[in-house]
Amino acid sequence: MKNTSLSAIISVLTLGFFAASNAQDKVTPVKFFDENGAYYGPDCDDKNYTGAYYTGDYTSPFKTVLGKTDQDIKDKLDELWNHYFGGQNDKTVYYEDYDGGYIVDINNNDIRSEGMSYGMMIAVQTNHREQFDKLWNWAKKHMWKDPATGGSGYFAWQANRDGSVRDWGNAPDGEIYFMMSLLFAANRWDDANYMKDAQSILKACWKGNGQSLYSEQSYIATFQPSDGNNTWGDASYSLPAFVDLFSRWSDTNKDKWQKATKATRDHIYNSANSQSGLCSDYSNFDGTPHYAFSENSTRYAFDAIRCPMNYGMDYYLFGADAERQTKIAKVITDFFERDGYKHGHFNWDGTNGYGDFTIGQAGANAVATYALLKEDSYKDLVKKVLQKAWDAKPIVGSQRYYDGLVHYLAMLHLTGNFKIWKPKPKVIKDKEMEAQEINGVAYKEGDTIDWFEDCQLYKVTFLKAAEQPADSVVTGDTTVTDSTEAIHRSIARTAEYKMQRNYDLKGCKVNNSSKARHGMYYGRKVLAK
């Protein structure tokens, strides 16, 4: 081996990672903290799938597929917040009183745990802490059966605007979104009180002070944790990405949450009809439709429109069930294309379409296309589905609550603004790199970025770039003018690189971990070729 500097080898490999990233329309993230220091960046564990949990990459398909700019996305999100939370008559769903804030189902003139928890999730993801606190104060006072005082830990699913309760029964989608939004809030705003409340509900889900929210036999969310309603479920209550996070962050019942993670992924997949891709509103634990209360229960009617959003978010946040989720995303995307986006409700098998296609469905179906972004044959159809979600206008009038908020949540996912807010990393190291261009941005001496390498988070400061002949790249044995050729040569010499990677580069030891996670996390894709 010729006497070649390790920095030259690293530089070539770095270029290779960027080349692979660009070829797949991927962006190398260089920011993992919000303006207040809250962390949403990469992580490592013994799985390391391709999802944003592991990479910190929340690149919006609106940008990569539709060509939208950061300003376009900001304007869109401002429009949604001002519409649904801005207080304007005939638009808003958010109201305040002396006990805090509440979300109203306008058509039924009531407050539901579903809507309250959706409002809290929207508030934490958009960094509106004042509204988050007001919603949580109102829900705690009027809807929560606090386990600290002997309550079940669950929430009344339906209340009146004066705070009185219409129905003390609960609907698990509310509990699931409450728990997830509180965990995110605890991490984003560094508040132990949110964490305490979240852990109380998490503990209650498994025979806390009452019956379990999740089946003790199937580990799937029940329709309701009460006799007669706990032997079946609702596919739209299956939120695998959330349950995966519960299994990581809960202080109790970790073994059960881990089993529930797998069971939840199985349930939402099994609930999607093989011909239409549709879920039914209510489902047995094996995924088949379950009849209860009305004929809509066995149809794709109202609850079930959320299913594509549930597995689409799991695909891009974790990627742990990518093959099956891509399969059902193809089926449902093809189905609505065949229908011409005319109908909003169907039998489970896709027959007997009726009602209108809604903006909630446009948003939820678009989130499912995260699973199709790598499918070349779906390129045009994905663009069409994304455009429908982008073009959807916020709803005015009596129907604005449910479809409006489902669409709003979907837009947070699709704009890259629905993030996994994590506990702050305990150790952040300093690192130096030569000035270079990343994602089309030329970084100069003195600039800083966030960086993730070898399962370690760094704050990188750029140094002055070394002078090299134009259009040339130094490799281990020669200088070539074609950077692609240099990249391929460097990858072919992986063994040589491994011999070098324990060297101390500018004060940063590169570890030979058990998973051989050398180089930047995108480098795993390149080195696997």
LONUMI-360296 format. One record per residue (C-alpha): residue number from 1; residue in one letter; x negated, y, z negated. Coordinates in steps of 0.25 Angstrom, whole numbers, plus 5000, padded with zeros to 4 digits. Layout:
% residues N
{site NUM, "A", {X, Y, Z}}
...
This chain:
% residues 529
{site 1, "M", {5000, 5000, 5000}}
{site 2, "K", {4995, 5014, 5004}}
{site 3, "N", {4993, 5024, 4993}}
{site 4, "T", {5006, 5031, 4994}}
{site 5, "S", {5012, 5040, 4984}}
{site 6, "L", {5024, 5035, 4976}}
{site 7, "S", {5032, 5048, 4979}}
{site 8, "A", {5031, 5046, 4994}}
{site 9, "I", {5037, 5032, 4992}}
{site 10, "I", {5048, 5038, 4983}}
{site 11, "S", {5050, 5049, 4993}}
{site 12, "V", {5053, 5040, 5005}}
{site 13, "L", {5062, 5031, 4997}}
{site 14, "T", {5069, 5044, 4992}}
{site 15, "L", {5071, 5048, 5007}}
{site 16, "G", {5076, 5034, 5009}}
{site 17, "F", {5087, 5035, 4998}}
{site 18, "F", {5092, 5048, 5004}}
{site 19, "A", {5092, 5042, 5018}}
{site 20, "A", {5101, 5031, 5013}}
{site 21, "S", {5109, 5040, 5006}}
{site 22, "N", {5112, 5049, 5018}}
{site 23, "A", {5114, 5037, 5027}}
{site 24, "Q", {5126, 5033, 5018}}
{site 25, "D", {5131, 5048, 5016}}
{site 26, "K", {5127, 5047, 5002}}
{site 27, "V", {5122, 5058, 4994}}
{site 28, "T", {5110, 5057, 4984}}
{site 29, "P", {5116, 5063, 4971}}
{site 30, "V", {5107, 5074, 4965}}
{site 31, "K", {5117, 5079, 4954}}
{site 32, "F", {5122, 5070, 4942}}
{site 33, "F", {5127, 5080, 4932}}
{site 34, "D", {5138, 5091, 4932}}
{site 35, "E", {5136, 5105, 4929}}
{site 36, "N", {5137, 5102, 4914}}
{site 37, "G", {5127, 5090, 4914}}
{site 38, "A", {5138, 5079, 4915}}
{site 39, "Y", {5132, 5066, 4922}}
{site 40, "Y", {5138, 5059, 4933}}
{site 41, "G", {5126, 5053, 4939}}
{site 42, "P", {5120, 5039, 4942}}
{site 43, "D", {5119, 5027, 4933}}
{site 44, "C", {5113, 5014, 4933}}
{site 45, "D", {5118, 5000, 4927}}
{site 46, "D", {5117, 4986, 4931}}
{site 47, "K", {5126, 4987, 4943}}
{site 48, "N", {5123, 5000, 4950}}
{site 49, "Y", {5133, 5000, 4961}}
{site 50, "T", {5135, 5011, 4971}}
{site 51, "G", {5145, 5020, 4964}}
{site 52, "A", {5143, 5034, 4959}}
{site 53, "Y", {5142, 5029, 4944}}
{site 54, "Y", {5128, 5023, 4948}}
{site 55, "T", {5124, 5034, 4959}}
{site 56, "G", {5130, 5047, 4954}}
{site 57, "D", {5134, 5049, 4969}}
{site 58, "Y", {5148, 5056, 4970}}
{site 59, "T", {5147, 5060, 4984}}
{site 60, "S", {5160, 5064, 4989}}
{site 61, "P", {5165, 5057, 5002}}
{site 62, "F", {5172, 5070, 5005}}
{site 63, "K", {5158, 5076, 5007}}
{site 64, "T", {5152, 5064, 5014}}
{site 65, "V", {5164, 5060, 5023}}
{site 66, "L", {5172, 5072, 5025}}
{site 67, "G", {5161, 5082, 5024}}
{site 68, "K", {5167, 5091, 5013}}
{site 69, "T", {5157, 5100, 5005}}
{site 70, "D", {5155, 5102, 4990}}
{site 71, "Q", {5163, 5115, 4992}}
{site 72, "D", {5175, 5108, 4999}}
{site 73, "I", {5175, 5098, 4987}}
{site 74, "K", {5175, 5109, 4977}}
{site 75, "D", {5186, 5116, 4983}}
{site 76, "K", {5194, 5103, 4984}}
{site 77, "L", {5193, 5100, 4970}}
{site 78, "D", {5196, 5114, 4965}}
{site 79, "E", {5208, 5113, 4973}}
{site 80, "L", {5213, 5101, 4966}}
{site 81, "W", {5210, 5106, 4952}}
{site 82, "N", {5216, 5119, 4955}}
{site 83, "H", {5229, 5112, 4961}}
{site 84, "Y", {5231, 5101, 4950}}
{site 85, "F", {5225, 5108, 4938}}
{site 86, "G", {5227, 5123, 4941}}
{site 87, "G", {5240, 5126, 4935}}
{site 88, "Q", {5247, 5130, 4948}}
{site 89, "N", {5262, 5127, 4948}}
{site 90, "D", {5265, 5115, 4958}}
{site 91, "K", {5251, 5111, 4959}}
{site 92, "T", {5245, 5108, 4945}}
{site 93, "V", {5247, 5095, 4937}}
{site 94, "Y", {5239, 5101, 4925}}
{site 95, "Y", {5246, 5109, 4914}}
{site 96, "E", {5242, 5113, 4900}}
{site 97, "D", {5249, 5115, 4887}}
{site 98, "Y", {5244, 5118, 4872}}
{site 99, "D", {5240, 5103, 4871}}
{site 100, "G", {5231, 5103, 4883}}
{site 101, "G", {5233, 5100, 4898}}
{site 102, "Y", {5242, 5089, 4905}}
{site 103, "I", {5244, 5083, 4919}}
{site 104, "V", {5259, 5083, 4924}}
{site 105, "D", {5265, 5073, 4933}}
{site 106, "I", {5273, 5084, 4940}}
{site 107, "N", {5283, 5075, 4946}}
{site 108, "N", {5287, 5068, 4933}}
{site 109, "N", {5284, 5080, 4924}}
{site 110, "D", {5275, 5071, 4914}}
{site 111, "I", {5261, 5069, 4909}}
{site 112, "R", {5254, 5056, 4912}}
{site 113, "S", {5242, 5049, 4907}}
{site 114, "E", {5238, 5047, 4921}}
{site 115, "G", {5238, 5062, 4925}}
{site 116, "M", {5232, 5066, 4912}}
{site 117, "S", {5220, 5057, 4914}}
{site 118, "Y", {5219, 5061, 4929}}
{site 119, "G", {5218, 5075, 4924}}
{site 120, "M", {5207, 5073, 4915}}
{site 121, "M", {5199, 5065, 4925}}
{site 122, "I", {5201, 5076, 4935}}
{site 123, "A", {5197, 5086, 4924}}
{site 124, "V", {5184, 5079, 4920}}
{site 125, "Q", {5180, 5077, 4934}}
{site 126, "T", {5182, 5091, 4938}}
{site 127, "N", {5176, 5096, 4925}}
{site 128, "H", {5188, 5103, 4919}}
{site 129, "R", {5186, 5100, 4905}}
{site 130, "E", {5196, 5110, 4900}}
{site 131, "Q", {5208, 5103, 4907}}
{site 132, "F", {5202, 5089, 4903}}
{site 133, "D", {5202, 5093, 4889}}
{site 134, "K", {5217, 5098, 4890}}
{site 135, "L", {5221, 5086, 4897}}
{site 136, "W", {5215, 5076, 4887}}
{site 137, "N", {5220, 5084, 4875}}
{site 138, "W", {5234, 5083, 4880}}
{site 139, "A", {5233, 5068, 4883}}
{site 140, "K", {5227, 5066, 4869}}
{site 141, "K", {5238, 5073, 4862}}
{site 142, "H", {5250, 5068, 4870}}
{site 143, "M", {5247, 5055, 4877}}
{site 144, "W", {5235, 5048, 4870}}
{site 145, "K", {5238, 5037, 4859}}
{site 146, "D", {5225, 5039, 4852}}
{site 147, "P", {5219, 5026, 4847}}
{site 148, "A", {5212, 5034, 4835}}
{site 149, "T", {5226, 5036, 4830}}
{site 150, "G", {5231, 5022, 4833}}
{site 151, "G", {5236, 5024, 4847}}
{site 152, "S", {5233, 5015, 4859}}
{site 153, "G", {5223, 5024, 4865}}
{site 154, "Y", {5232, 5025, 4878}}
{site 155, "F", {5240, 5037, 4883}}
{site 156, "A", {5255, 5039, 4885}}
{site 157, "W", {5256, 5039, 4900}}
{site 158, "Q", {5267, 5049, 4901}}
{site 159, "A", {5270, 5062, 4893}}
{site 160, "N", {5278, 5075, 4894}}
{site 161, "R", {5273, 5088, 4896}}
{site 162, "D", {5276, 5092, 4882}}
{site 163, "G", {5267, 5081, 4877}}
{site 164, "S", {5278, 5071, 4873}}
{site 165, "V", {5276, 5057, 4878}}
{site 166, "R", {5285, 5050, 4888}}
{site 167, "D", {5279, 5036, 4888}}
{site 168, "W", {5268, 5031, 4878}}
{site 169, "G", {5264, 5020, 4887}}
{site 170, "N", {5251, 5022, 4895}}
{site 171, "A", {5246, 5021, 4909}}
{site 172, "P", {5232, 5016, 4910}}
{site 173, "D", {5227, 5024, 4921}}
{site 174, "G", {5229, 5036, 4911}}
{site 175, "E", {5220, 5029, 4901}}
{site 176, "I", {5210, 5025, 4911}}
{site 177, "Y", {5208, 5040, 4917}}
{site 178, "F", {5209, 5046, 4903}}
{site 179, "M", {5197, 5037, 4898}}
{site 180, "M", {5189, 5039, 4911}}
{site 181, "S", {5191, 5055, 4911}}
{site 182, "L", {5187, 5055, 4896}}
{site 183, "L", {5174, 5047, 4898}}
{site 184, "F", {5171, 5056, 4909}}
{site 185, "A", {5174, 5069, 4901}}
{site 186, "A", {5165, 5063, 4889}}
{site 187, "N", {5154, 5062, 4899}}
{site 188, "R", {5155, 5074, 4907}}
{site 189, "W", {5158, 5084, 4896}}
{site 190, "D", {5150, 5077, 4885}}
{site 191, "D", {5162, 5076, 4875}}
{site 192, "A", {5162, 5064, 4865}}
{site 193, "N", {5177, 5067, 4862}}
{site 194, "Y", {5181, 5062, 4876}}
{site 195, "M", {5172, 5050, 4875}}
{site 196, "K", {5179, 5047, 4862}}
{site 197, "D", {5193, 5048, 4868}}
{site 198, "A", {5189, 5040, 4880}}
{site 199, "Q", {5183, 5028, 4871}}
{site 200, "S", {5196, 5028, 4863}}
{site 201, "I", {5204, 5025, 4875}}
{site 202, "L", {5194, 5015, 4881}}
{site 203, "K", {5194, 5007, 4868}}
{site 204, "A", {5209, 5007, 4868}}
{site 205, "C", {5210, 5001, 4882}}
{site 206, "W", {5207, 4987, 4876}}
{site 207, "K", {5216, 4985, 4864}}
{site 208, "G", {5213, 4998, 4857}}
{site 209, "N", {5226, 5001, 4849}}
{site 210, "G", {5235, 4994, 4858}}
{site 211, "Q", {5235, 4985, 4871}}
{site 212, "S", {5224, 4986, 4881}}
{site 213, "L", {5225, 4995, 4893}}
{site 214, "Y", {5217, 4985, 4901}}
{site 215, "S", {5221, 4971, 4901}}
{site 216, "E", {5213, 4962, 4892}}
{site 217, "Q", {5215, 4950, 4901}}
{site 218, "S", {5212, 4957, 4915}}
{site 219, "Y", {5205, 4970, 4911}}
{site 220, "I", {5213, 4978, 4920}}
{site 221, "A", {5221, 4990, 4916}}
{site 222, "T", {5235, 4987, 4912}}
{site 223, "F", {5247, 4994, 4917}}
{site 224, "Q", {5250, 4998, 4903}}
{site 225, "P", {5244, 4991, 4890}}
{site 226, "S", {5257, 4987, 4885}}
{site 227, "D", {5264, 4973, 4885}}
{site 228, "G", {5271, 4971, 4898}}
{site 229, "N", {5262, 4981, 4906}}
{site 230, "N", {5248, 4976, 4903}}
{site 231, "T", {5248, 4963, 4911}}
{site 232, "W", {5247, 4971, 4924}}
{site 233, "G", {5241, 4984, 4929}}
{site 234, "D", {5240, 4995, 4939}}
{site 235, "A", {5229, 4995, 4950}}
{site 236, "S", {5228, 5010, 4949}}
{site 237, "Y", {5224, 5009, 4934}}
{site 238, "S", {5212, 5001, 4939}}
{site 239, "L", {5201, 5011, 4939}}
{site 240, "P", {5188, 5003, 4940}}
{site 241, "A", {5178, 5014, 4940}}
{site 242, "F", {5184, 5019, 4927}}
{site 243, "V", {5184, 5006, 4920}}
{site 244, "D", {5170, 5004, 4924}}
{site 245, "L", {5166, 5016, 4917}}
{site 246, "F", {5174, 5012, 4905}}
{site 247, "S", {5166, 4999, 4904}}
{site 248, "R", {5153, 5008, 4904}}
{site 249, "W", {5158, 5019, 4894}}
{site 250, "S", {5168, 5013, 4885}}
{site 251, "D", {5163, 5011, 4870}}
{site 252, "T", {5172, 4999, 4869}}
{site 253, "N", {5177, 4986, 4876}}
{site 254, "K", {5166, 4987, 4887}}
{site 255, "D", {5167, 4972, 4890}}
{site 256, "K", {5182, 4974, 4893}}
{site 257, "W", {5179, 4987, 4902}}
{site 258, "Q", {5169, 4979, 4910}}
{site 259, "K", {5179, 4968, 4913}}
{site 260, "A", {5189, 4979, 4916}}
{site 261, "T", {5180, 4985, 4926}}
{site 262, "K", {5179, 4973, 4934}}
{site 263, "A", {5194, 4970, 4932}}
{site 264, "T", {5198, 4984, 4937}}
{site 265, "R", {5190, 4983, 4949}}
{site 266, "D", {5196, 4969, 4952}}
{site 267, "H", {5210, 4975, 4949}}
{site 268, "I", {5210, 4987, 4959}}
{site 269, "Y", {5204, 4978, 4970}}
{site 270, "N", {5214, 4967, 4968}}
{site 271, "S", {5226, 4977, 4967}}
{site 272, "A", {5223, 4982, 4981}}
{site 273, "N", {5231, 4975, 4992}}
{site 274, "S", {5222, 4968, 5002}}
{site 275, "Q", {5231, 4973, 5014}}
{site 276, "S", {5234, 4987, 5009}}
{site 277, "G", {5224, 4990, 4999}}
{site 278, "L", {5235, 4996, 4990}}
{site 279, "C", {5237, 4993, 4975}}
{site 280, "S", {5251, 4992, 4969}}
{site 281, "D", {5255, 5002, 4958}}
{site 282, "Y", {5255, 4991, 4947}}
{site 283, "S", {5247, 4978, 4948}}
{site 284, "N", {5244, 4965, 4941}}
{site 285, "F", {5230, 4962, 4936}}
{site 286, "D", {5227, 4954, 4949}}
{site 287, "G", {5231, 4967, 4957}}
{site 288, "T", {5244, 4962, 4963}}
{site 289, "P", {5256, 4972, 4961}}
{site 290, "H", {5264, 4971, 4948}}
{site 291, "Y", {5278, 4975, 4948}}
{site 292, "A", {5283, 4984, 4936}}
{site 293, "F", {5293, 4995, 4935}}
{site 294, "S", {5295, 4998, 4950}}
{site 295, "E", {5292, 4993, 4964}}
{site 296, "N", {5281, 5003, 4965}}
{site 297, "S", {5273, 4995, 4955}}
{site 298, "T", {5270, 4985, 4966}}
{site 299, "R", {5267, 4995, 4977}}
{site 300, "Y", {5256, 5005, 4980}}
{site 301, "A", {5264, 5017, 4975}}
{site 302, "F", {5259, 5027, 4965}}
{site 303, "D", {5248, 5021, 4955}}
{site 304, "A", {5241, 5013, 4966}}
{site 305, "I", {5237, 5025, 4974}}
{site 306, "R", {5226, 5027, 4964}}
{site 307, "C", {5219, 5013, 4967}}
{site 308, "P", {5210, 5017, 4979}}
{site 309, "M", {5205, 5029, 4970}}
{site 310, "N", {5202, 5019, 4959}}
{site 311, "Y", {5193, 5009, 4967}}
{site 312, "G", {5188, 5020, 4976}}
{site 313, "M", {5182, 5027, 4964}}
{site 314, "D", {5177, 5014, 4958}}
{site 315, "Y", {5170, 5012, 4972}}
{site 316, "Y", {5162, 5025, 4972}}
{site 317, "L", {5160, 5026, 4957}}
{site 318, "F", {5155, 5012, 4955}}
{site 319, "G", {5155, 5004, 4968}}
{site 320, "A", {5156, 4991, 4959}}
{site 321, "D", {5167, 4985, 4968}}
{site 322, "A", {5163, 4992, 4981}}
{site 323, "E", {5166, 4980, 4990}}
{site 324, "R", {5181, 4977, 4985}}
{site 325, "Q", {5184, 4992, 4984}}
{site 326, "T", {5179, 4995, 4998}}
{site 327, "K", {5188, 4983, 5003}}
{site 328, "I", {5201, 4989, 4997}}
{site 329, "A", {5197, 5003, 5001}}
{site 330, "K", {5197, 4999, 5015}}
{site 331, "V", {5210, 4992, 5014}}
{site 332, "I", {5218, 5004, 5008}}
{site 333, "T", {5211, 5014, 5017}}
{site 334, "D", {5215, 5006, 5029}}
{site 335, "F", {5229, 5004, 5024}}
{site 336, "F", {5232, 5019, 5022}}
{site 337, "E", {5226, 5022, 5036}}
{site 338, "R", {5235, 5012, 5042}}
{site 339, "D", {5247, 5018, 5035}}
{site 340, "G", {5243, 5032, 5040}}
{site 341, "Y", {5243, 5038, 5026}}
{site 342, "K", {5258, 5039, 5027}}
{site 343, "H", {5263, 5031, 5014}}
{site 344, "G", {5260, 5032, 4999}}
{site 345, "H", {5266, 5019, 4994}}
{site 346, "F", {5266, 5005, 4999}}
{site 347, "N", {5269, 4990, 4995}}
{site 348, "W", {5256, 4984, 4989}}
{site 349, "D", {5253, 4978, 5003}}
{site 350, "G", {5254, 4991, 5010}}
{site 351, "T", {5268, 4989, 5016}}
{site 352, "N", {5280, 4998, 5015}}
{site 353, "G", {5273, 5011, 5014}}
{site 354, "Y", {5282, 5023, 5008}}
{site 355, "G", {5279, 5036, 5002}}
{site 356, "D", {5269, 5046, 5006}}
{site 357, "F", {5254, 5045, 5006}}
{site 358, "T", {5249, 5055, 4995}}
{site 359, "I", {5237, 5063, 4992}}
{site 360, "G", {5234, 5054, 4980}}
{site 361, "Q", {5233, 5042, 4989}}
{site 362, "A", {5224, 5050, 4999}}
{site 363, "G", {5215, 5053, 4987}}
{site 364, "A", {5214, 5039, 4981}}
{site 365, "N", {5213, 5032, 4995}}
{site 366, "A", {5201, 5042, 4998}}
{site 367, "V", {5194, 5037, 4985}}
{site 368, "A", {5195, 5023, 4990}}
{site 369, "T", {5187, 5027, 5002}}
{site 370, "Y", {5174, 5028, 4994}}
{site 371, "A", {5174, 5013, 4996}}
{site 372, "L", {5174, 5015, 5011}}
{site 373, "L", {5163, 5026, 5013}}
{site 374, "K", {5153, 5016, 5017}}
{site 375, "E", {5162, 5009, 5027}}
{site 376, "D", {5159, 5014, 5041}}
{site 377, "S", {5172, 5009, 5047}}
{site 378, "Y", {5180, 5017, 5037}}
{site 379, "K", {5173, 5030, 5039}}
{site 380, "D", {5184, 5037, 5047}}
{site 381, "L", {5195, 5032, 5038}}
{site 382, "V", {5188, 5036, 5025}}
{site 383, "K", {5186, 5050, 5031}}
{site 384, "K", {5201, 5050, 5034}}
{site 385, "V", {5205, 5046, 5020}}
{site 386, "L", {5195, 5056, 5013}}
{site 387, "Q", {5201, 5067, 5022}}
{site 388, "K", {5215, 5064, 5017}}
{site 389, "A", {5211, 5065, 5002}}
{site 390, "W", {5203, 5078, 5005}}
{site 391, "D", {5215, 5084, 5013}}
{site 392, "A", {5226, 5081, 5003}}
{site 393, "K", {5232, 5093, 4997}}
{site 394, "P", {5235, 5094, 4982}}
{site 395, "I", {5249, 5091, 4979}}
{site 396, "V", {5259, 5101, 4974}}
{site 397, "G", {5273, 5098, 4968}}
{site 398, "S", {5278, 5087, 4960}}
{site 399, "Q", {5270, 5076, 4965}}
{site 400, "R", {5256, 5082, 4963}}
{site 401, "Y", {5252, 5075, 4950}}
{site 402, "Y", {5249, 5060, 4954}}
{site 403, "D", {5245, 5061, 4968}}
{site 404, "G", {5238, 5074, 4966}}
{site 405, "L", {5229, 5069, 4954}}
{site 406, "V", {5226, 5056, 4961}}
{site 407, "H", {5221, 5064, 4973}}
{site 408, "Y", {5213, 5073, 4964}}
{site 409, "L", {5206, 5062, 4957}}
{site 410, "A", {5203, 5056, 4971}}
{site 411, "M", {5197, 5069, 4975}}
{site 412, "L", {5188, 5069, 4963}}
{site 413, "H", {5183, 5056, 4968}}
{site 414, "L", {5182, 5060, 4982}}
{site 415, "T", {5175, 5073, 4980}}
{site 416, "G", {5164, 5066, 4971}}
{site 417, "N", {5170, 5073, 4959}}
{site 418, "F", {5174, 5061, 4951}}
{site 419, "K", {5162, 5057, 4943}}
{site 420, "I", {5158, 5047, 4933}}
{site 421, "W", {5154, 5056, 4921}}
{site 422, "K", {5143, 5049, 4913}}
{site 423, "P", {5136, 5050, 4900}}
{site 424, "K", {5125, 5060, 4902}}
{site 425, "P", {5112, 5052, 4905}}
{site 426, "K", {5102, 5052, 4893}}
{site 427, "V", {5089, 5053, 4900}}
{site 428, "I", {5087, 5062, 4912}}
{site 429, "K", {5073, 5062, 4917}}
{site 430, "D", {5065, 5073, 4926}}
{site 431, "K", {5060, 5069, 4939}}
{site 432, "E", {5053, 5077, 4951}}
{site 433, "M", {5055, 5075, 4966}}
{site 434, "E", {5050, 5081, 4978}}
{site 435, "A", {5059, 5092, 4984}}
{site 436, "Q", {5068, 5085, 4995}}
{site 437, "E", {5081, 5085, 5001}}
{site 438, "I", {5093, 5077, 4996}}
{site 439, "N", {5107, 5077, 5002}}
{site 440, "G", {5103, 5088, 5011}}
{site 441, "V", {5099, 5097, 4999}}
{site 442, "A", {5084, 5101, 4999}}
{site 443, "Y", {5079, 5101, 4985}}
{site 444, "K", {5067, 5110, 4982}}
{site 445, "E", {5057, 5111, 4971}}
{site 446, "G", {5063, 5114, 4958}}
{site 447, "D", {5077, 5108, 4961}}
{site 448, "T", {5083, 5098, 4952}}
{site 449, "I", {5092, 5086, 4954}}
{site 450, "D", {5098, 5074, 4947}}
{site 451, "W", {5091, 5061, 4951}}
{site 452, "F", {5094, 5046, 4948}}
{site 453, "E", {5083, 5036, 4950}}
{site 454, "D", {5080, 5022, 4943}}
{site 455, "C", {5092, 5024, 4935}}
{site 456, "Q", {5087, 5037, 4929}}
{site 457, "L", {5092, 5051, 4930}}
{site 458, "Y", {5082, 5062, 4934}}
{site 459, "K", {5083, 5077, 4935}}
{site 460, "V", {5074, 5079, 4947}}
{site 461, "T", {5066, 5092, 4950}}
{site 462, "F", {5061, 5093, 4964}}
{site 463, "L", {5046, 5096, 4967}}
{site 464, "K", {5041, 5103, 4979}}
{site 465, "A", {5041, 5093, 4991}}
{site 466, "A", {5028, 5087, 4995}}
{site 467, "E", {5024, 5092, 5009}}
{site 468, "Q", {5025, 5081, 5020}}
{site 469, "P", {5024, 5081, 5035}}
{site 470, "A", {5038, 5084, 5041}}
{site 471, "D", {5046, 5072, 5045}}
{site 472, "S", {5037, 5062, 5038}}
{site 473, "V", {5039, 5053, 5026}}
{site 474, "V", {5027, 5046, 5019}}
{site 475, "T", {5029, 5031, 5017}}
{site 476, "G", {5020, 5021, 5010}}
{site 477, "D", {5012, 5018, 5021}}
{site 478, "T", {5013, 5029, 5032}}
{site 479, "T", {5020, 5042, 5036}}
{site 480, "V", {5032, 5041, 5046}}
{site 481, "T", {5041, 5052, 5052}}
{site 482, "D", {5054, 5044, 5051}}
{site 483, "S", {5059, 5045, 5037}}
{site 484, "T", {5069, 5033, 5039}}
{site 485, "E", {5057, 5025, 5043}}
{site 486, "A", {5050, 5029, 5030}}
{site 487, "I", {5062, 5025, 5022}}
{site 488, "H", {5063, 5011, 5028}}
{site 489, "R", {5048, 5009, 5025}}
{site 490, "S", {5049, 5014, 5011}}
{site 491, "I", {5061, 5005, 5008}}
{site 492, "A", {5054, 4993, 5014}}
{site 493, "R", {5043, 4995, 5004}}
{site 494, "T", {5052, 4994, 4992}}
{site 495, "A", {5042, 4984, 4986}}
{site 496, "E", {5031, 4994, 4987}}
{site 497, "Y", {5040, 5005, 4981}}
{site 498, "K", {5043, 4996, 4969}}
{site 499, "M", {5029, 4994, 4966}}
{site 500, "Q", {5028, 5009, 4965}}
{site 501, "R", {5041, 5013, 4958}}
{site 502, "N", {5036, 5012, 4944}}
{site 503, "Y", {5026, 5023, 4946}}
{site 504, "D", {5028, 5036, 4939}}
{site 505, "L", {5033, 5046, 4949}}
{site 506, "K", {5032, 5060, 4944}}
{site 507, "G", {5034, 5056, 4930}}
{site 508, "C", {5046, 5047, 4933}}
{site 509, "K", {5045, 5032, 4931}}
{site 510, "V", {5053, 5024, 4941}}
{site 511, "N", {5058, 5012, 4934}}
{site 512, "N", {5058, 4998, 4939}}
{site 513, "S", {5072, 4995, 4934}}
{site 514, "S", {5079, 4981, 4933}}
{site 515, "K", {5087, 4985, 4945}}
{site 516, "A", {5075, 4991, 4953}}
{site 517, "R", {5083, 5004, 4954}}
{site 518, "H", {5072, 5012, 4960}}
{site 519, "G", {5073, 5025, 4968}}
{site 520, "M", {5086, 5033, 4968}}
{site 521, "Y", {5099, 5026, 4967}}
{site 522, "Y", {5102, 5027, 4982}}
{site 523, "G", {5089, 5020, 4984}}
{site 524, "R", {5095, 5007, 4980}}
{site 525, "K", {5103, 5007, 4993}}
{site 526, "V", {5091, 5010, 5002}}
{site 527, "L", {5082, 5000, 4995}}
{site 528, "A", {5093, 4989, 4997}}
{site 529, "K", {5092, 4990, 5012}}
